[in-house]
Amino acid sequence: MSVNTSEVVGTLSHLITTCKDGQKGFKEAAEAVKREDMKAMFTEFSNQRAQFAAELQTEVNRLGDTPPDGGTPLAALHRGWINLKDAITGHDDTAILSECERGEDAAVDTYEDAMKEPLPEDIAQIVRRQYEGIKAAHDRVRSLRNAGRAEAL
């Protein structure tokens, strides 16, 4: 399979911004929730995304390009919506979980799209491994959100 380096860099750059967005979003969520276990979980996910972004940035550098170092403007709006909803709902942990799940839905989709792209096998392995971590985080957030909704009934 012939792999176009600029397309690989483009795919990795999109994943890097997705990870940076998640890193910032989870950091803000950790600061907003009341429950200590949720603070710890969101901090763990934020650190995971920072590690994923750094790993992908290393691959972009190895390919001879410069990786992006920030998130996307759309994600900044999403994080702003978390803050707005947080202010309106009085730091409702279930509402924050719902917004984090929405962000994770987008991250899962981005990784699934990336896995369809032609990537060198070593990079494809990294993307698949990171996808598994992101999918696990998504499922954990969804499970907590569902449990929160059940407690509210």
Secondary structure, 3 states (H helix, E strand, C coil): CCCCHHHHHHHHHHHHHHHHHHHHHHHHHHHHCCCHHHHHHHHHHHHHHHHHHHHHHHHHHHCCCCCCCCCCHHHHHHHHHHHHHHHHHCCCHHHHHHHHHHHHHHHHHHHHHHHCCCCCHHHHHHHHHHHHHHHHHHHHHHHHHHHHHHHHC
